[in-house]
């Protein structure tokens, strides 16, 4: 048996790649999570709905900055908002987003502690 027998052709590999639009959406989402404040916000929003005042208090960042971060997260499709009277309640958008944030947190914890990852 030769090594070339186990190698997929370029055409086969290309068919398994995500579409350009999916890559663009994924990189936009990951770019949004690459900011510490936004990642902290997403950790909180993955647990449930919160208004801006609660998020400001929890992350210790000025209200205008939190509002701007939430707007960016919303544009990236990571956050949804629901009105309750005069309050806007934010939450992470769906299970995929919540799991993404959870997995990133767990991977980071393993890296920091040196604990081996899961296969």
N, C-alpha and C positions, 0 to 999 in steps of 0.2 A: 504494500500500500504506500502510495506517495502522498506527501503533504498537499500537493495540488488537488488531490481527490476530495479533500475536505473543505476546499475553499469555494465559497459562493462567488458567482460571477458578479460583475459590477451592476448589471441590470437587476439581478436578484436583490442585491443590497439596496439599490435605489428604491425599489418597490416597497421596502420595509421602512423607509424613512417617512416621517410625518410631512404633510403638505406645508408649503411655505407659510400659509396663513396660520397654521397651528404653531409653527416654530415662532412666528412673530408674536402671537398671543402669549405663548409660554414664556418667552424672554421678557415681554412686558411685565407679566405677573412676577417673575423672579426678580426683576429689577426693582419692583416695588417692595419686595420683601427684603431687599439688600440694605435697607435703612433701619437702624436700630429702633427708632421711635415707631415706625410703621410696623415692624415685626412685633413689638410689644403690644401695640394696638390690636393687631391680628390675633395675638394670643388671647387677649381679653374677649375680643369679639367672637372667637371660636367657642367660647363658653356660653354665649348668650347675648341678648340685646343690652346695649348700654347707650345712654345719651352722652352728649359732648361734655357736660359738666362732670359726670362720673369718670369719663376717660381722662379729662384734664387733671382731675384729682389723683387718679391712679398712676399716670405716667409722669406727672410733675412737669409738664410742658405747657407753655402759654396757650390759651384758648385759640387764638388765631392760627397758631402753628398746627394744633390738633385738627382744626377745621380744614386746613389745607391738606394735611396728610390724609384725612378721611375722603376728601374730594378726589385725590389722586388714586386712592385705593378703590373708590367707587368707579372711576373712569377705567381702571384696569380690570374691572369685573370681579374684584375680590370681596367687595362689600355691598350690601344692600341697605337701603334706608326705608323706614316706615314711619309715617306721621302718627302721633298720638296727641291730638289736640295741637298745642303749640310746640311740643317736643318732637325732635327727630331721634328715632331709635335706630342704631346701627347694629348690624350683625354680619358675621362672615357668610359669604354666599355658598351655601351647599356643602355637602359632605366632602367633595373632592378638595375644596379649598381648606376646610378644617383639617383634613388628613394631611395635606401638604404642609401646613404650619406645624402640626404635631410631629410629623416625621422629621422636619428640619430641626425642631427643638431636640428631639431624641438623638439625632445624628450629632448635633453640637454637644449634647451632654456626654455622649460616648467619647467624642474627641477630647473634651476637656478633662474627663475623668480617666481616660485611657482604657476604659472598659471596652472589650471587643464588641464589634457590631454584630448584627443578626444576619444570617444568610437566608 
